[in-house]
């Protein structure tokens, strides 16, 4: 009879242990699969290298893309030869024939607006894809769409007229990357959708001020925005103010500040 309490106690402990074990089993997550669309940037392996001002190099799954290559071929010694070259406009901070001719472009395709194509020698003709605003071309699994870029302010309208230059949206496997080129906060920019990375110009008197740039970004709401092309004449745009305006209005937009002027203090 003295053993009964011990028996009851032992039985109770075993039942409690079994109950807790079952609760633990059923409380485990049913699946550890990554939700669809999560970690897109990691999976896409897109690397961005600012060269200077409006010039960048992208490495997108080992496809090398030069954006507005200027500054001479020596500016690109650290990078692999391009597979794809995108040029936005005829101005010297976007297009340099000397740079183009000095690069190893044997395997490269060039996507350009017609105004740029007219400045390129016939030797490059087999490599050219000439895009008007709104047109698209797929190269290396990347769809490139030409977006309008132009000025709105009356005093600036002659800097960039409608239809002459191209901004670009690059898309691959659902990721969309936008380079504005030289533009103001035009309706075509504000109407963009599902942009993952947006490179936005802001320099007076040639493009737009930080307030206009921020207002447009807030409207089309990219996941990330990269201020670039922000050295004007004579002033350098206040990128810190741009970041404040954007994040105050929409904290979900990440402002990424890269060094576009490595030889300068700003």
MIKETOR-119846 format. One line per 2 residues: number of its first residue (from 1); for each residue x, y, z of N, C-alpha, C, O, CB. Coordinates in steps of 0.05 Angstrom, whole numbers, plus 5000, padded with zeros to 4 digits. Glycine has a CB too. Layout:
N
NUM	X,Y,Z,X,Y,Z,X,Y,Z,X,Y,Z,X,Y,Z | ...
//
This chain:
266
1	5017,4976,5000,5000,5000,5000,5017,5025,5000,5009,5046,4990,4981,5000,5024 | 5041,5023,5011,5058,5046,5012,5069,5053,4984,5077,5076,4979,5081,5042,5031
3	5068,5034,4965,5078,5039,4939,5058,5054,4921,5066,5065,4900,5086,5013,4926 | 5034,5055,4929,5013,5067,4912,5019,5096,4905,5017,5104,4882,4986,5065,4925
5	5025,5112,4925,5031,5140,4919,5054,5143,4899,5053,5160,4881,5037,5156,4944 | 5075,5126,4902,5097,5128,4883,5088,5120,4855,5096,5133,4836,5120,5110,4892
7	5072,5099,4853,5062,5090,4827,5046,5111,4814,5049,5117,4790,5045,5065,4831 | 5028,5123,4830,5011,5145,4819,5028,5169,4810,5023,5181,4789,4990,5154,4840
9	5048,5175,4826,5065,5198,4819,5080,5192,4793,5082,5209,4775,5084,5204,4842 | 5092,5168,4791,5107,5161,4767,5089,5161,4742,5097,5170,4721,5120,5133,4771
11	5065,5150,4745,5046,5149,4723,5039,5177,4714,5038,5183,4690,5021,5133,4730 | 5034,5194,4733,5027,5222,4726,5050,5236,4711,5045,5251,4692,5020,5237,4752
13	5074,5231,4721,5097,5244,4707,5101,5234,4679,5106,5250,4661,5123,5239,4723 | 5097,5207,4675,5099,5196,4648,5078,5208,4629,5083,5214,4606,5097,5166,4649
15	5053,5210,4639,5032,5221,4623,5037,5250,4616,5032,5259,4594,5005,5219,4638 | 5048,5265,4636,5054,5293,4631,5077,5296,4610,5075,5313,4592,5063,5307,4657
17	5097,5279,4612,5119,5279,4593,5109,5273,4565,5117,5287,4545,5141,5259,4601 | 5092,5252,4563,5080,5245,4536,5064,5268,4525,5066,5273,4501,5063,5220,4539
19	5048,5281,4541,5031,5303,4532,5048,5326,4522,5043,5337,4500,5013,5313,4555 | 5070,5333,4537,5087,5355,4529,5102,5349,4503,5106,5366,4486,5107,5362,4551
21	5110,5323,4501,5124,5315,4476,5106,5317,4452,5115,5327,4431,5133,5286,4479 | 5081,5309,4454,5062,5311,4432,5057,5341,4425,5055,5348,4401,5035,5297,4439
23	5054,5358,4446,5050,5386,4441,5073,5398,4425,5070,5414,4407,5046,5401,4467 | 5098,5390,4433,5122,5400,4419,5122,5391,4390,5130,5407,4372,5147,5390,4433
25	5114,5366,4385,5114,5357,4357,5095,5372,4340,5102,5379,4317,5108,5327,4357 | 5071,5376,4350,5050,5389,4334,5054,5419,4332,5042,5432,4314,5023,5383,4346
27	5071,5430,4349,5075,5459,4347,5098,5466,4328,5102,5490,4323,5081,5470,4375 | 5112,5447,4317,5133,5453,4298,5121,5463,4272,5099,5456,4264,5150,5428,4292
29	5136,5481,4258,5126,5492,4232,5122,5469,4212,5138,5450,4211,5144,5513,4221 | 5101,5472,4196,5094,5451,4176,5114,5451,4153,5119,5430,4141,5066,5455,4166
31	5126,5475,4147,5144,5477,4124,5163,5500,4129,5156,5520,4141,5128,5482,4098 | 5188,5497,4119,5208,5518,4121,5214,5530,4094,5235,5543,4091,5234,5507,4134
33	5197,5525,4074,5201,5536,4047,5201,5566,4047,5186,5578,4062,5180,5525,4028 | 5219,5578,4031,5220,5607,4029,5196,5617,4014,5190,5606,3992,5246,5617,4014
35	5181,5637,4024,5158,5647,4009,5165,5656,3981,5187,5666,3977,5145,5670,4024 | 5147,5653,3963,5152,5660,3935,5158,5690,3933,5144,5707,3944,5128,5653,3917
37	5180,5697,3919,5187,5725,3916,5207,5735,3937,5218,5757,3934,5163,5742,3916 | 5211,5720,3959,5229,5729,3980,5258,5725,3971,5264,5707,3956,5224,5715,4006
39	5276,5742,3981,5304,5740,3974,5310,5742,3945,5329,5730,3935,5314,5714,3984 | 5294,5758,3930,5298,5760,3901,5325,5771,3893,5338,5761,3875,5276,5778,3889
41	5334,5791,3908,5360,5803,3900,5383,5784,3905,5401,5782,3888,5364,5829,3916 | 5382,5768,3926,5403,5749,3931,5403,5728,3909,5425,5720,3899,5399,5736,3959
43	5380,5718,3902,5378,5697,3882,5386,5707,3854,5396,5691,3838,5350,5686,3881 | 5382,5733,3849,5387,5743,3822,5417,5750,3818,5426,5753,3796,5370,5767,3817
45	5432,5753,3840,5460,5759,3838,5466,5783,3821,5480,5781,3801,5475,5735,3828 | 5455,5806,3828,5460,5832,3814,5480,5848,3830,5474,5855,3853,5433,5847,3810
47	5502,5854,3818,5522,5871,3831,5524,5897,3817,5523,5898,3792,5550,5856,3832 | 5526,5919,3832,5526,5946,3821,5552,5960,3828,5560,5961,3851,5501,5962,3831
49	5565,5971,3808,5590,5985,3812,5588,6013,3801,5587,6017,3777,5614,5970,3799 | 5587,6034,3818,5587,6061,3808,5614,6068,3797,5634,6063,3811,5578,6081,3830
51	5616,6079,3774,5641,6088,3762,5645,6118,3766,5664,6126,3779,5643,6080,3732 | 5626,6134,3756,5627,6163,3761,5601,6175,3749,5594,6169,3727,5652,6175,3748
53	5589,6192,3765,5567,6209,3756,5543,6194,3745,5525,6187,3760,5577,6229,3735 | 5543,6188,3719,5521,6173,3707,5530,6146,3697,5514,6131,3685,5509,6189,3684
55	5555,6139,3702,5567,6115,3691,5568,6093,3712,5577,6097,3734,5595,6121,3680 | 5558,6069,3704,5558,6046,3722,5564,6021,3707,5561,6019,3683,5531,6044,3736
57	5573,6001,3722,5576,5974,3712,5559,5955,3729,5559,5956,3753,5606,5965,3713 | 5543,5939,3715,5527,5918,3728,5538,5891,3721,5545,5885,3698,5497,5921,3720
59	5538,5873,3741,5544,5845,3737,5518,5830,3745,5513,5826,3769,5569,5835,3753 | 5503,5821,3725,5477,5809,3730,5480,5779,3722,5477,5773,3698,5454,5823,3715
61	5484,5762,3741,5488,5734,3736,5510,5730,3715,5507,5714,3696,5461,5721,3726 | 5532,5745,3718,5555,5743,3700,5551,5755,3672,5568,5751,3655,5564,5715,3698
63	5529,5768,3668,5526,5785,3644,5535,5813,3652,5524,5825,3671,5496,5785,3634 | 5555,5824,3638,5566,5849,3645,5554,5871,3628,5553,5870,3604,5597,5849,3641
65	5543,5892,3642,5528,5913,3629,5542,5940,3636,5546,5946,3660,5498,5914,3638 | 5549,5955,3616,5559,5982,3620,5537,6002,3615,5523,6001,3594,5584,5988,3601
67	5533,6020,3634,5513,6042,3631,5528,6068,3625,5545,6076,3642,5495,6045,3657 | 5523,6080,3603,5535,6106,3595,5565,6106,3600,5575,6122,3616,5522,6129,3611
69	5580,6089,3586,5609,6089,3590,5623,6113,3579,5624,6117,3555,5621,6063,3578 | 5635,6129,3596,5651,6152,3589,5675,6152,3608,5677,6136,3626,5635,6179,3591
71	5694,6171,3602,5717,6173,3620,5742,6160,3609,5762,6159,3623,5711,6163,3646 | 5740,6149,3585,5763,6135,3573,5763,6106,3581,5753,6098,3602,5789,6148,3582
73	5776,6089,3564,5777,6060,3570,5790,6054,3596,5785,6033,3608,5790,6046,3548 | 5809,6071,3606,5822,6066,3631,5804,6065,3655,5810,6053,3675,5844,6086,3635
75	5781,6078,3652,5761,6078,3675,5749,6051,3679,5736,6046,3699,5739,6098,3669 | 5753,6032,3660,5740,6006,3661,5760,5983,3663,5753,5960,3658,5723,6002,3636
77	5785,5990,3669,5806,5969,3671,5800,5948,3692,5808,5925,3690,5833,5982,3676 | 5785,5956,3713,5780,5937,3735,5756,5919,3729,5750,5901,3745,5774,5953,3760
79	5743,5922,3706,5718,5908,3701,5722,5889,3677,5738,5895,3659,5695,5927,3696 | 5706,5868,3676,5707,5850,3652,5696,5865,3628,5682,5886,3630,5690,5825,3657
81	5702,5856,3604,5691,5868,3580,5661,5865,3579,5650,5846,3590,5703,5854,3554 | 5647,5885,3568,5618,5885,3569,5605,5865,3550,5615,5860,3528,5608,5913,3563
83	5583,5854,3559,5565,5839,3541,5544,5858,3529,5534,5854,3506,5551,5816,3556 | 5536,5878,3544,5515,5896,3537,5522,5924,3545,5532,5929,3567,5487,5888,3550
85	5518,5943,3527,5523,5972,3533,5498,5987,3528,5486,5986,3506,5547,5983,3515 | 5490,6003,3548,5466,6020,3545,5475,6049,3546,5489,6057,3564,5445,6014,3568
87	5467,6065,3526,5473,6093,3525,5447,6109,3524,5429,6102,3509,5491,6100,3500 | 5445,6129,3541,5420,6143,3544,5417,6168,3527,5395,6174,3517,5417,6152,3573
89	5440,6182,3521,5437,6208,3508,5464,6216,3495,5484,6203,3498,5428,6230,3527 | 5463,6237,3479,5486,6246,3464,5506,6264,3480,5528,6268,3471,5477,6262,3440
91	5498,6273,3503,5515,6291,3518,5540,6276,3528,5540,6252,3531,5501,6303,3542 | 5562,6292,3532,5588,6280,3538,5590,6265,3564,5608,6249,3567,5608,6301,3538
93	5572,6270,3583,5572,6254,3608,5557,6228,3605,5554,6213,3625,5561,6271,3631 | 5547,6222,3581,5533,6197,3576,5544,6182,3552,5543,6157,3551,5503,6203,3571
95	5555,6196,3533,5565,6184,3508,5593,6195,3502,5597,6219,3500,5545,6188,3485 | 5612,6176,3498,5639,6183,3490,5648,6163,3469,5653,6140,3475,5658,6184,3515
97	5650,6173,3444,5659,6155,3423,5688,6146,3428,5694,6123,3422,5657,6170,3396 | 5704,6163,3439,5732,6155,3445,5732,6132,3465,5748,6113,3461,5747,6179,3456
99	5716,6134,3485,5714,6112,3505,5704,6086,3492,5715,6065,3496,5696,6119,3529 | 5683,6089,3476,5671,6066,3463,5691,6052,3445,5693,6027,3445,5647,6074,3447
101	5706,6067,3430,5725,6055,3411,5750,6043,3426,5763,6026,3415,5735,6077,3392 | 5755,6052,3450,5777,6042,3465,5771,6017,3482,5789,6004,3492,5787,6063,3483
103	5745,6010,3485,5737,5987,3500,5738,5962,3483,5737,5963,3458,5709,5991,3511 | 5739,5939,3496,5737,5913,3483,5707,5908,3479,5694,5897,3498,5751,5890,3499
105	5696,5914,3456,5667,5911,3451,5662,5889,3431,5640,5888,3419,5656,5938,3441 | 5680,5871,3427,5677,5851,3406,5652,5834,3409,5639,5827,3390,5701,5833,3405
107	5645,5827,3434,5622,5810,3439,5598,5826,3448,5577,5815,3454,5629,5789,3460 | 5600,5853,3448,5579,5869,3461,5557,5877,3441,5562,5881,3417,5592,5894,3472
109	5533,5878,3452,5510,5891,3439,5506,5919,3451,5509,5922,3475,5485,5874,3441 | 5500,5938,3434,5496,5966,3443,5466,5973,3439,5455,5971,3418,5514,5985,3428
111	5454,5983,3461,5426,5992,3459,5427,6023,3462,5437,6033,3483,5408,5979,3481 | 5417,6037,3442,5420,6066,3441,5395,6079,3429,5380,6065,3415,5445,6074,3425
113	5390,6104,3435,5370,6119,3420,5381,6127,3392,5405,6126,3388,5361,6144,3435 | 5363,6135,3374,5372,6141,3347,5392,6164,3346,5410,6164,3330,5348,6148,3330
115	5388,6184,3364,5407,6207,3364,5435,6198,3370,5454,6210,3359,5398,6228,3385 | 5439,6178,3386,5465,6167,3392,5475,6150,3368,5498,6152,3361,5465,6150,3418
117	5457,6134,3357,5465,6117,3334,5476,6134,3312,5494,6125,3298,5441,6101,3325 | 5466,6158,3308,5475,6175,3286,5504,6185,3291,5517,6194,3272,5457,6199,3283
119	5513,6183,3316,5540,6192,3322,5561,6169,3323,5584,6174,3327,5540,6206,3349 | 5551,6145,3318,5569,6122,3320,5577,6112,3292,5560,6110,3275,5555,6099,3336
121	5602,6107,3288,5612,6098,3262,5599,6073,3252,5589,6057,3268,5642,6095,3262 | 5599,6069,3226,5586,6046,3213,5598,6019,3223,5584,5999,3221,5588,6048,3183
123	5622,6019,3232,5635,5994,3241,5619,5981,3264,5621,5957,3268,5663,6000,3250 | 5604,5998,3279,5589,5987,3301,5560,5978,3293,5546,5967,3310,5587,6008,3323
125	5552,5984,3269,5525,5979,3261,5515,5951,3266,5492,5948,3276,5522,5985,3231 | 5530,5930,3261,5520,5903,3267,5514,5898,3297,5500,5879,3304,5539,5882,3257
127	5526,5914,3314,5523,5911,3343,5500,5927,3355,5493,5924,3378,5548,5917,3357 | 5489,5945,3339,5470,5965,3349,5441,5954,3350,5432,5942,3331,5471,5990,3332
129	5428,5960,3372,5399,5959,3374,5389,5987,3380,5394,5998,3401,5389,5938,3397 | 5375,5999,3360,5365,6026,3363,5337,6025,3374,5319,6014,3360,5367,6042,3336
131	5332,6037,3397,5306,6037,3409,5294,6065,3411,5307,6083,3421,5307,6024,3437 | 5269,6067,3402,5254,6091,3407,5240,6089,3434,5238,6067,3445,5233,6096,3385
133	5231,6111,3445,5216,6110,3470,5194,6090,3469,5178,6091,3450,5206,6138,3478 | 5192,6073,3489,5170,6053,3490,5177,6026,3478,5163,6007,3483,5147,6064,3477
135	5199,6025,3462,5206,6000,3449,5223,5982,3468,5234,5993,3488,5222,6005,3423 | 5223,5956,3463,5238,5937,3480,5255,5919,3463,5250,5915,3439,5218,5921,3497
137	5276,5908,3476,5293,5889,3463,5304,5870,3484,5312,5879,3506,5317,5902,3448 | 5305,5844,3478,5316,5824,3497,5344,5816,3488,5348,5808,3465,5298,5799,3500
139	5362,5819,3506,5390,5810,3502,5400,5796,3527,5397,5807,3549,5408,5835,3494 | 5412,5773,3524,5424,5758,3546,5404,5752,3568,5410,5752,3591,5448,5774,3558
141	5379,5748,3560,5358,5742,3579,5348,5766,3594,5332,5763,3613,5368,5722,3599 | 5356,5790,3587,5348,5814,3600,5331,5830,3580,5341,5836,3558,5372,5831,3610
143	5307,5837,3587,5290,5854,3570,5295,5883,3577,5292,5892,3600,5260,5847,3574 | 5303,5899,3557,5309,5927,3561,5287,5943,3547,5282,5940,3523,5337,5935,3549
145	5274,5961,3562,5253,5978,3552,5261,6007,3554,5271,6016,3574,5226,5974,3567 | 5258,6022,3532,5266,6050,3531,5244,6067,3543,5221,6066,3534,5273,6059,3502
147	5251,6083,3562,5232,6101,3576,5238,6130,3568,5261,6137,3567,5234,6097,3607 | 5218,6146,3563,5223,6174,3556,5239,6188,3578,5238,6181,3601,5197,6189,3552
149	5255,6208,3569,5270,6225,3587,5271,6253,3575,5279,6256,3552,5299,6214,3593 | 5262,6273,3589,5262,6300,3578,5257,6320,3601,5250,6313,3623,5241,6303,3556
151	5261,6346,3594,5257,6367,3614,5228,6378,3612,5215,6377,3591,5276,6390,3609 | 5219,6389,3635,5192,6401,3637,5194,6431,3640,5177,6446,3629,5177,6388,3660
153	5213,6441,3655,5214,6469,3661,5220,6485,3636,5237,6477,3620,5236,6475,3683 | 5206,6507,3631,5210,6522,3606,5238,6530,3601,5248,6529,3578,5193,6547,3607
155	5253,6538,3622,5280,6547,3618,5299,6524,3613,5323,6528,3606,5289,6562,3643 | 5290,6499,3616,5308,6476,3612,5300,6458,3589,5313,6438,3584,5308,6460,3638
157	5278,6465,3575,5268,6446,3555,5287,6440,3532,5285,6419,3520,5243,6458,3543 | 5306,6458,3527,5324,6452,3505,5347,6434,3513,5362,6424,3496,5336,6478,3495
159	5351,6429,3539,5372,6411,3548,5366,6382,3538,5384,6369,3527,5374,6411,3578 | 5341,6374,3542,5334,6346,3534,5305,6347,3523,5286,6350,3538,5336,6326,3559
161	5303,6344,3498,5277,6346,3485,5263,6318,3484,5277,6298,3483,5279,6358,3457 | 5237,6317,3484,5223,6291,3484,5230,6275,3459,5231,6285,3437,5192,6296,3484
163	5236,6249,3464,5241,6230,3442,5270,6228,3435,5278,6209,3420,5226,6238,3419 | 5288,6246,3444,5316,6244,3436,5331,6223,3451,5346,6207,3440,5329,6271,3439
165	5328,6222,3477,5343,6204,3494,5325,6182,3506,5300,6183,3504,5357,6219,3516 | 5338,6163,3519,5324,6141,3532,5333,6138,3561,5357,6137,3567,5328,6115,3517
167	5313,6135,3579,5318,6121,3604,5314,6092,3598,5305,6085,3576,5300,6131,3628 | 5320,6074,3616,5317,6046,3611,5306,6031,3636,5314,6037,3658,5343,6034,3602
169	5288,6012,3630,5281,5992,3651,5293,5965,3641,5287,5956,3619,5250,5990,3655 | 5308,5953,3658,5320,5926,3653,5305,5906,3670,5301,5910,3694,5351,5926,3658
171	5296,5884,3657,5281,5864,3672,5291,5836,3667,5296,5828,3644,5251,5866,3665 | 5294,5821,3689,5302,5793,3687,5290,5778,3710,5293,5785,3733,5333,5790,3686
173	5276,5756,3704,5264,5739,3724,5248,5755,3745,5249,5748,3769,5286,5723,3738 | 5234,5775,3736,5217,5790,3755,5230,5813,3768,5216,5829,3781,5206,5772,3775
175	5256,5816,3767,5269,5839,3778,5270,5862,3757,5277,5857,3734,5298,5832,3788 | 5263,5886,3766,5262,5909,3748,5280,5931,3758,5277,5941,3781,5232,5919,3744
177	5298,5940,3741,5317,5961,3748,5314,5984,3729,5314,5980,3704,5347,5949,3747 | 5312,6008,3740,5307,6032,3724,5330,6052,3726,5339,6059,3748,5281,6046,3733
179	5340,6061,3703,5359,6083,3701,5345,6106,3687,5335,6104,3665,5385,6074,3685 | 5344,6129,3701,5328,6151,3691,5340,6165,3668,5325,6177,3652,5324,6171,3714
181	5367,6164,3665,5379,6183,3646,5375,6211,3655,5369,6216,3678,5368,6178,3617 | 5377,6230,3636,5373,6259,3643,5344,6266,3639,5334,6267,3616,5391,6277,3625
183	5330,6272,3661,5302,6277,3659,5292,6293,3682,5307,6297,3702,5286,6251,3656 | 5268,6302,3680,5254,6313,3704,5233,6293,3712,5232,6271,3702,5241,6341,3698
185	5216,6301,3731,5196,6283,3742,5172,6281,3723,5150,6289,3730,5187,6293,3771 | 5177,6269,3701,5157,6267,3679,5135,6247,3686,5139,6229,3702,5171,6260,3653
187	5112,6249,3673,5091,6230,3678,5099,6201,3673,5090,6183,3687,5067,6236,3661 | 5116,6196,3653,5124,6169,3647,5140,6156,3669,5139,6132,3673,5140,6168,3620
189	5155,6173,3683,5170,6163,3707,5150,6157,3729,5152,6136,3742,5191,6183,3716 | 5133,6176,3734,5114,6172,3757,5095,6148,3752,5085,6137,3772,5097,6197,3760
191	5092,6140,3727,5074,6118,3721,5087,6090,3723,5074,6070,3719,5062,6121,3694 | 5114,6090,3728,5128,6064,3730,5116,6047,3752,5107,6057,3773,5158,6069,3734
193	5117,6021,3748,5107,6002,3768,5127,5980,3773,5143,5972,3756,5080,5990,3758 | 5126,5970,3798,5141,5946,3806,5171,5949,3800,5184,5930,3791,5130,5921,3791
195	5182,5972,3807,5211,5976,3803,5225,5968,3829,5218,5976,3851,5217,6006,3796 | 5245,5951,3826,5261,5941,3849,5283,5960,3856,5289,5966,3879,5272,5914,3844
197	5297,5971,3835,5319,5989,3839,5316,6012,3819,5314,6007,3795,5347,5975,3836 | 5316,6036,3829,5313,6060,3812,5337,6078,3816,5343,6086,3838,5287,6075,3818
199	5350,6085,3794,5372,6103,3794,5362,6130,3783,5354,6132,3760,5397,6093,3776 | 5362,6150,3801,5348,6175,3795,5367,6199,3795,5382,6203,3814,5326,6180,3816
201	5367,6214,3773,5384,6237,3770,5372,6261,3785,5348,6262,3791,5387,6245,3740 | 5389,6280,3793,5380,6305,3806,5403,6325,3805,5420,6325,3823,5371,6299,3835
203	5403,6342,3785,5423,6363,3784,5413,6386,3767,5404,6382,3744,5450,6352,3773 | 5415,6410,3779,5407,6434,3764,5431,6446,3751,5453,6444,3762,5393,6454,3784
205	5428,6459,3728,5402,6465,3715,5393,6444,3696,5372,6447,3682,5404,6491,3701 | 5407,6421,3694,5403,6403,3671,5380,6383,3675,5367,6376,3655,5429,6388,3667
207	5375,6375,3700,5353,6355,3704,5333,6367,3723,5318,6385,3716,5364,6328,3714 | 5332,6357,3748,5312,6366,3767,5325,6370,3795,5346,6360,3800,5288,6347,3769
209	5310,6385,3812,5320,6388,3839,5312,6364,3857,5297,6347,3848,5309,6415,3851 | 5322,6364,3881,5318,6341,3898,5288,6338,3906,5278,6316,3910,5335,6343,3924
211	5274,6361,3908,5246,6360,3915,5230,6346,3894,5213,6329,3900,5235,6388,3920 | 5234,6353,3869,5220,6340,3847,5227,6310,3844,5210,6294,3840,5226,6354,3820
213	5253,6304,3847,5262,6277,3846,5248,6260,3868,5239,6238,3863,5292,6275,3848 | 5248,6271,3892,5236,6256,3915,5206,6253,3911,5195,6231,3916,5241,6271,3941
215	5193,6273,3901,5164,6272,3897,5157,6250,3877,5138,6235,3881,5153,6299,3888 | 5172,6248,3855,5167,6227,3835,5172,6199,3847,5157,6181,3842,5185,6232,3810
217	5194,6196,3862,5201,6171,3874,5179,6162,3893,5171,6139,3894,5228,6172,3888 | 5169,6181,3909,5148,6174,3928,5123,6164,3913,5109,6146,3923,5140,6199,3945
219	5118,6175,3889,5094,6167,3874,5097,6139,3862,5079,6123,3865,5089,6187,3852 | 5120,6133,3850,5122,6106,3837,5134,6085,3856,5133,6061,3850,5138,6107,3812
221	5144,6093,3879,5151,6076,3901,5168,6051,3894,5158,6029,3897,5126,6067,3914 | 5192,6055,3885,5210,6032,3881,5218,6020,3908,5216,6033,3928,5235,6040,3865
223	5226,5995,3908,5236,5983,3933,5261,5997,3942,5265,6001,3966,5241,5953,3929 | 5279,6003,3924,5303,6017,3930,5308,6040,3910,5301,6038,3886,5328,5998,3930
225	5319,6062,3920,5326,6084,3902,5355,6091,3906,5364,6094,3928,5307,6109,3906 | 5369,6095,3883,5397,6102,3884,5400,6130,3872,5397,6133,3847,5414,6082,3868
227	5404,6151,3888,5410,6177,3876,5436,6177,3861,5456,6168,3872,5410,6199,3898 | 5436,6186,3836,5461,6188,3821,5459,6212,3803,5439,6226,3803,5466,6162,3803
229	5481,6218,3788,5480,6241,3770,5471,6266,3785,5452,6280,3777,5461,6235,3746 | 5484,6272,3808,5475,6294,3825,5495,6317,3826,5491,6335,3843,5469,6283,3852
231	5515,6318,3810,5532,6341,3808,5522,6360,3786,5520,6352,3763,5562,6333,3802 | 5515,6384,3794,5505,6404,3775,5525,6425,3770,5549,6422,3773,5479,6416,3786
233	5515,6448,3761,5532,6471,3755,5519,6496,3765,5499,6505,3754,5538,6473,3724 | 5529,6508,3787,5554,6502,3800,5551,6483,3825,5571,6476,3837,5568,6527,3809
235	5526,6477,3832,5521,6464,3858,5519,6433,3855,5512,6422,3834,5496,6475,3870 | 5525,6420,3877,5520,6392,3880,5494,6388,3896,5490,6401,3916,5544,6377,3895
237	5477,6371,3886,5451,6368,3899,5454,6356,3927,5472,6340,3932,5433,6350,3882 | 5435,6363,3944,5435,6354,3972,5422,6327,3973,5398,6324,3977,5421,6374,3990
239	5438,6306,3970,5428,6278,3970,5416,6271,3998,5398,6255,4000,5450,6258,3962 | 5428,6282,4019,5417,6277,4045,5389,6287,4048,5372,6274,4061,5435,6290,4066
241	5383,6311,4037,5356,6321,4038,5337,6303,4022,5315,6298,4030,5355,6350,4027 | 5347,6294,3998,5331,6276,3982,5323,6251,3999,5300,6242,3999,5346,6268,3957
243	5343,6240,4012,5337,6216,4029,5317,6222,4050,5299,6206,4055,5363,6206,4041 | 5319,6245,4063,5301,6252,4085,5272,6255,4074,5253,6245,4086,5309,6278,4098
245	5269,6268,4051,5243,6272,4039,5230,6245,4032,5206,6241,4037,5245,6290,4014 | 5245,6227,4021,5234,6201,4012,5227,6184,4036,5204,6174,4038,5254,6186,3995
247	5245,6181,4055,5240,6163,4077,5219,6173,4097,5205,6158,4110,5266,6157,4093 | 5217,6200,4098,5196,6211,4115,5169,6205,4104,5150,6200,4119,5200,6242,4118
249	5166,6207,4077,5140,6202,4065,5134,6172,4062,5111,6164,4065,5140,6214,4037 | 5155,6156,4058,5150,6127,4055,5175,6112,4065,5194,6108,4051,5145,6119,4025
251	5174,6104,4091,5197,6090,4103,5203,6063,4089,5225,6052,4094,5193,6085,4132 | 5185,6052,4074,5190,6027,4060,5208,6029,4037,5219,6009,4027,5163,6015,4051
253	5213,6053,4027,5232,6057,4005,5260,6060,4016,5265,6078,4032,5224,6082,3987 | 5277,6043,4008,5305,6044,4018,5322,6062,4000,5323,6057,3976,5317,6015,4020
255	5334,6082,4012,5352,6099,3997,5381,6089,3999,5391,6086,4021,5350,6129,4007 | 5393,6083,3976,5420,6071,3976,5439,6092,3964,5436,6100,3941,5421,6045,3959
257	5458,6101,3980,5477,6122,3972,5504,6109,3965,5518,6100,3983,5479,6144,3993 | 5511,6110,3940,5537,6100,3931,5555,6123,3925,5547,6146,3923,5534,6081,3906
259	5581,6117,3922,5601,6139,3916,5604,6142,3886,5619,6127,3873,5628,6132,3930 | 5590,6161,3875,5591,6166,3847,5613,6186,3839,5617,6191,3815,5564,6177,3837
261	5626,6198,3859,5647,6217,3853,5671,6210,3871,5677,6225,3890,5637,6247,3859 | 5685,6189,3865,5706,6179,3883,5730,6198,3886,5744,6196,3906,5716,6153,3873
263	5734,6215,3867,5757,6234,3869,5749,6261,3882,5765,6279,3885,5769,6239,3842 | 5723,6263,3890,5713,6288,3903,5706,6283,3932,5704,6260,3941,5689,6298,3887
265	5703,6304,3947,5697,6302,3976,5667,6298,3981,5660,6290,4003,5706,6328,3990 | 5650,6301,3961,5622,6298,3965,5613,6271,3955,5589,6264,3957,5606,6320,3951
//
